[in-house]
Amino acid sequence: QVAGLPTVAWPFQRDFDWATIRAARHWLREHKPAAVLVTTGRDIRTVGWVARRRHTPVVWRMGPKPKDNLVHRLTGRLISRVIAPSETVRQELQPFAWLCEKITVIPNGIALRPRPSEEAIAAARSLLGLPPDTFLCLYVGRLMPGKGIDTLISAFATVSRRHPHARLWLVGTGPDEGKVRARVAALGLTGTVALTGYSSDPTVYFTACDLFILPSRYESFSYVLLEAMLHAKPCIATHVGAIPEVVGADAVWLVPPDNASALADTVMQLIGSPDRRRELAERGHARVIDTFDLNKTVDAVEALFGELGATAT
């Protein structure tokens, strides 16, 4: 919509929703697309079902891993190809016999742009009302159990005692927001940890922060890490899922999940070491530039669609 492309909205009520199926059938009959790209199981079990009945290839750009049950096995048979965001996800899908032969790994990409200048950083910090001596740690993402926010807050209780000028801002919303606020209050961190709410464009936060932290219990890829690395920010993340694959050998400082002590120690080491922060920032920025250019992702997806079109003809 932002790009001015024509869009059509269909309401999704449930699996095999007949209202959506009828709307999709009418639209596909009229427009005759060469392929259909879906992102969730419910997409597949409505629009994807209609597309396969019309012999139109269906490509699943996978997010959450499916379940190995009857519904998902039937869903898998409607799929022509699966796009997995990482080799880690591809390996995790090997037990799913009804999917594993259809998988192509295409990492997510990000539109490259110059790193923020010192002037841009100062302007962003001024806009957010940050005093010059504040050391800002940032998390961007959903507030939900799998993201490990409880561990991050516990770690920051230790950090704030040693570094009272440090602040933690959590950008995002989610089902655990109430629990997160309660934990912040219980640990006496109300003036230290801030929940900013949802932001459709968190660029100003990435620009202003001194350190980005991702304490997840699992990630199939993690786009927010790419954002932070592209902004040339030092990053701490957990050694889980596809994160080691995404960040490479030394671009991000990795810590074990659910270990508040290790996380706190790492944060405090980086607060006290500007040289180490600069080193991580440079390595992270170079990693994104070299590996995750959005143009490479677009080329790979385009090639996959071309392959499907050649097969269909």
C-alpha positions as CSV (number, residue, x, y, z in Angstrom):
1,Q,0.0,0.0,0.0
2,V,2.8,2.4,0.8
3,A,4.4,1.7,-2.6
4,G,1.1,2.3,-4.3
5,L,0.6,-1.3,-5.3
6,P,-3.0,-2.6,-5.6
7,T,-4.1,-4.6,-2.6
8,V,-7.1,-6.7,-1.7
9,A,-8.1,-7.5,1.9
10,W,-9.9,-10.8,2.8
11,P,-11.1,-11.4,6.4
12,F,-9.7,-14.6,7.9
13,Q,-12.0,-16.1,10.6
14,R,-10.8,-19.7,10.9
15,D,-9.2,-22.6,9.0
16,F,-11.0,-23.4,5.7
17,D,-13.0,-20.2,6.0
18,W,-15.5,-20.4,3.2
19,A,-16.0,-16.7,2.9
20,T,-12.3,-16.3,2.3
21,I,-12.2,-19.3,0.0
22,R,-15.0,-17.9,-2.2
23,A,-13.3,-14.5,-2.4
24,A,-10.0,-16.1,-3.2
25,R,-11.5,-18.3,-5.9
26,H,-13.2,-15.3,-7.6
27,W,-10.0,-13.2,-7.4
28,L,-7.7,-16.0,-8.7
29,R,-10.1,-16.8,-11.5
30,E,-10.1,-13.2,-12.6
31,H,-6.4,-12.4,-12.2
32,K,-4.7,-15.7,-12.9
33,P,-1.5,-15.2,-10.9
34,A,1.6,-17.2,-11.8
35,A,2.2,-18.0,-8.1
36,V,0.8,-17.5,-4.6
37,L,3.0,-16.6,-1.7
38,V,1.7,-17.4,1.8
39,T,3.1,-16.8,5.3
40,T,0.9,-18.7,7.7
41,G,-0.9,-22.1,7.8
42,R,-4.3,-20.3,7.7
43,D,-3.3,-18.6,4.5
44,I,-2.5,-22.0,3.0
45,R,-5.8,-23.6,4.2
46,T,-7.8,-20.9,2.5
47,V,-6.1,-19.1,-0.4
48,G,-3.5,-21.8,-0.9
49,W,-6.1,-24.5,-1.1
50,V,-7.9,-22.6,-3.9
51,A,-4.6,-21.9,-5.7
52,R,-3.6,-25.6,-5.8
53,R,-7.0,-26.6,-7.1
54,R,-6.3,-24.2,-10.0
55,H,-2.8,-25.7,-10.4
56,T,-1.1,-22.5,-9.3
57,P,2.2,-22.9,-7.4
58,V,2.0,-22.0,-3.7
59,V,5.2,-20.8,-1.9
60,W,5.3,-20.8,1.9
61,R,7.6,-18.1,3.3
62,M,7.8,-19.7,6.7
63,G,7.8,-18.0,10.1
64,P,6.7,-20.3,13.0
65,K,7.6,-23.9,12.5
66,P,4.5,-26.2,11.8
67,K,3.3,-29.0,14.0
68,D,3.6,-32.6,12.9
69,N,-0.2,-33.3,13.0
70,L,-2.8,-34.3,10.5
71,V,-3.9,-30.7,9.6
72,H,-0.3,-29.6,9.0
73,R,0.6,-32.6,7.0
74,L,-2.4,-32.0,4.8
75,T,-1.3,-28.3,4.6
76,G,2.1,-29.4,3.5
77,R,0.7,-31.3,0.5
78,L,-0.7,-28.0,-0.8
79,I,2.7,-26.4,-0.9
80,S,5.0,-26.3,-3.9
81,R,8.0,-24.8,-2.2
82,V,9.0,-23.6,1.3
83,I,11.2,-20.5,1.8
84,A,13.1,-21.0,5.1
85,P,14.9,-17.9,6.5
86,S,18.0,-19.8,7.7
87,E,19.8,-23.1,7.5
88,T,18.9,-23.7,11.1
89,V,15.2,-23.8,10.2
90,R,15.9,-26.1,7.3
91,Q,17.6,-28.5,9.6
92,E,14.8,-28.3,12.1
93,L,12.3,-29.2,9.3
94,Q,14.1,-32.4,8.3
95,P,11.8,-34.6,10.4
96,F,8.8,-33.2,8.5
97,A,8.9,-35.6,5.6
98,W,6.0,-33.8,3.9
99,L,8.1,-30.6,3.7
100,C,11.8,-31.3,3.8
101,E,12.2,-31.9,0.0
102,K,10.5,-28.6,-0.8
103,I,12.8,-26.3,1.2
104,T,14.9,-23.4,-0.2
105,V,16.9,-21.3,2.3
106,I,16.6,-17.6,1.5
107,P,17.8,-15.4,4.4
108,N,15.9,-12.2,5.1
109,G,17.5,-9.1,3.8
110,I,17.6,-5.4,4.7
111,A,17.7,-2.3,2.6
112,L,21.2,-1.0,3.0
113,R,21.7,2.7,4.0
114,P,24.5,4.7,5.5
115,R,25.2,4.3,9.2
116,P,23.9,7.2,11.3
117,S,26.4,10.1,11.7
118,E,27.4,11.6,15.1
119,E,25.1,14.5,14.3
120,A,22.2,12.2,13.7
121,I,22.9,10.3,16.9
122,A,23.0,13.5,18.9
123,A,19.7,14.7,17.3
124,A,18.0,11.4,18.0
125,R,19.1,11.4,21.7
126,S,17.9,15.0,22.0
127,L,14.6,14.1,20.5
128,L,14.1,11.3,23.0
129,G,15.2,13.6,25.9
130,L,18.3,11.6,26.8
131,P,20.9,13.3,29.0
132,P,24.4,13.2,27.5
133,D,25.7,10.8,30.2
134,T,22.9,8.3,29.8
135,F,24.0,4.9,28.6
136,L,21.0,3.6,26.7
137,C,20.4,-0.2,26.3
138,L,17.6,-1.1,23.8
139,Y,15.3,-4.0,23.1
140,V,12.9,-3.9,20.2
141,G,10.3,-6.6,19.7
142,R,7.3,-8.3,21.1
143,L,6.8,-8.6,24.8
144,M,6.1,-12.3,25.1
145,P,7.6,-15.3,26.9
146,G,9.8,-16.5,24.1
147,K,11.7,-13.2,24.0
148,G,13.3,-13.6,27.5
149,I,12.4,-10.1,28.7
150,D,12.1,-11.4,32.3
151,T,15.8,-12.4,32.1
152,L,16.8,-9.1,30.7
153,I,15.0,-7.1,33.4
154,S,16.6,-9.3,36.1
155,A,20.0,-8.7,34.6
156,F,19.4,-5.0,34.5
157,A,18.7,-4.9,38.2
158,T,22.3,-5.9,38.7
159,V,23.6,-3.5,36.0
160,S,21.8,-0.5,37.4
161,R,23.4,-0.9,40.8
162,R,26.9,-0.7,39.3
163,H,26.0,1.8,36.6
164,P,23.2,4.1,37.8
165,H,23.5,6.1,34.5
166,A,22.4,3.1,32.5
167,R,18.8,2.9,31.1
168,L,16.9,0.1,29.4
169,W,14.1,0.9,27.0
170,L,11.8,-1.8,25.7
171,V,10.2,-0.8,22.4
172,G,7.1,-3.0,21.6
173,T,3.9,-4.4,23.0
174,G,2.6,-7.9,23.5
175,P,0.7,-10.3,25.8
176,D,3.4,-10.1,28.6
177,E,3.2,-6.3,28.9
178,G,1.4,-6.4,32.2
179,K,3.9,-9.0,33.6
180,V,6.8,-6.9,32.4
181,R,5.5,-3.8,34.1
182,A,4.9,-5.7,37.3
183,R,8.4,-7.1,37.3
184,V,10.0,-3.7,36.6
185,A,8.1,-2.3,39.6
186,A,8.8,-5.3,41.9
187,L,12.6,-4.9,41.2
188,G,12.5,-1.1,41.9
189,L,13.4,-0.3,38.3
190,T,10.6,2.1,37.4
191,G,12.9,5.0,36.8
192,T,15.5,2.9,35.0
193,V,13.5,0.6,32.7
194,A,11.0,2.2,30.3
195,L,8.3,0.6,28.2
196,T,7.9,2.9,25.2
197,G,5.0,1.0,23.5
198,Y,4.7,0.0,19.9
199,S,6.6,1.9,17.2
200,S,5.9,1.5,13.5
201,D,9.4,2.9,12.7
202,P,11.9,2.5,15.6
203,T,14.7,4.1,13.7
204,V,15.1,6.9,16.2
205,Y,15.6,4.3,19.0
206,F,18.2,2.3,17.0
207,T,20.0,5.6,16.2
208,A,20.1,6.8,19.8
209,C,21.0,3.7,21.7
210,D,24.5,2.7,22.9
211,L,23.9,-1.1,23.1
212,F,21.2,-3.4,21.6
213,I,20.2,-6.5,23.5
214,L,18.2,-9.5,22.2
215,P,17.6,-12.0,25.1
216,S,15.4,-14.5,23.1
217,R,14.8,-18.1,24.0
218,Y,14.5,-18.9,20.3
219,E,14.8,-17.1,17.0
220,S,14.4,-18.5,13.5
221,F,16.2,-15.4,12.1
222,S,15.9,-12.0,13.9
223,Y,15.4,-9.0,11.7
224,V,15.9,-6.6,14.6
225,L,19.5,-7.8,15.0
226,L,20.1,-6.8,11.3
227,E,18.6,-3.3,12.1
228,A,20.8,-2.8,15.1
229,M,23.9,-4.0,13.2
230,L,23.1,-1.9,10.2
231,H,23.0,1.1,12.6
232,A,26.5,0.2,13.7
233,K,25.4,-0.6,17.3
234,P,27.2,-3.2,19.4
235,C,24.8,-6.1,20.1
236,I,24.4,-8.8,22.7
237,A,22.2,-11.8,21.8
238,T,21.5,-15.3,23.1
239,H,23.1,-18.3,21.6
240,V,19.8,-19.9,20.4
241,G,18.1,-20.9,17.1
242,A,19.5,-19.2,14.0
243,I,21.2,-16.3,15.8
244,P,24.7,-17.7,15.6
245,E,24.2,-18.4,11.9
246,V,22.9,-14.9,11.3
247,V,25.6,-13.0,13.2
248,G,28.6,-15.2,12.3
249,A,31.7,-15.8,14.4
250,D,32.4,-12.5,16.1
251,A,29.9,-9.8,15.0
252,V,27.7,-10.0,18.1
253,W,28.5,-11.0,21.7
254,L,26.6,-14.2,22.4
255,V,25.5,-15.3,25.8
256,P,23.5,-18.3,27.1
257,P,19.7,-17.9,27.3
258,D,17.9,-17.6,30.7
259,N,21.2,-16.6,32.4
260,A,20.7,-13.2,34.0
261,S,24.1,-13.2,35.6
262,A,26.0,-13.8,32.3
263,L,23.9,-11.2,30.6
264,A,24.5,-8.6,33.3
265,D,28.3,-9.3,33.3
266,T,28.4,-8.8,29.5
267,V,26.4,-5.6,29.6
268,M,28.7,-4.2,32.3
269,Q,31.8,-5.2,30.4
270,L,30.7,-3.4,27.4
271,I,29.6,-0.3,29.3
272,G,33.2,-0.1,30.6
273,S,34.9,-0.8,27.3
274,P,34.2,1.8,24.5
275,D,36.9,0.1,22.4
276,R,35.1,-3.3,22.6
277,R,31.8,-1.6,21.7
278,R,33.4,0.0,18.6
279,E,34.9,-3.3,17.6
280,L,31.6,-5.1,17.8
281,A,29.8,-2.3,16.0
282,E,32.2,-2.4,13.1
283,R,32.0,-6.2,12.8
284,G,28.3,-6.2,13.0
285,H,27.9,-3.5,10.4
286,A,30.3,-5.2,8.0
287,R,28.4,-8.5,8.5
288,V,25.1,-7.0,7.4
289,I,26.6,-5.2,4.4
290,D,28.4,-8.3,3.2
291,T,25.7,-10.9,3.8
292,F,22.2,-9.5,4.1
293,D,21.7,-6.9,1.3
294,L,18.0,-6.9,0.5
295,N,18.8,-7.0,-3.3
296,K,20.3,-10.5,-2.8
297,T,17.1,-11.7,-1.1
298,V,14.9,-10.2,-3.9
299,D,17.1,-11.9,-6.5
300,A,16.8,-15.2,-4.8
301,V,13.1,-15.0,-4.4
302,E,12.7,-13.9,-8.0
303,A,14.9,-16.9,-9.2
304,L,12.7,-19.3,-7.2
305,F,9.5,-17.9,-8.8
306,G,11.2,-18.2,-12.2
307,E,12.0,-21.8,-11.5
308,L,8.4,-22.5,-10.5
309,G,7.2,-20.8,-13.7
310,A,9.5,-22.9,-15.8
311,T,8.3,-26.0,-14.1
312,A,4.7,-25.1,-14.6
313,T,5.2,-24.5,-18.3
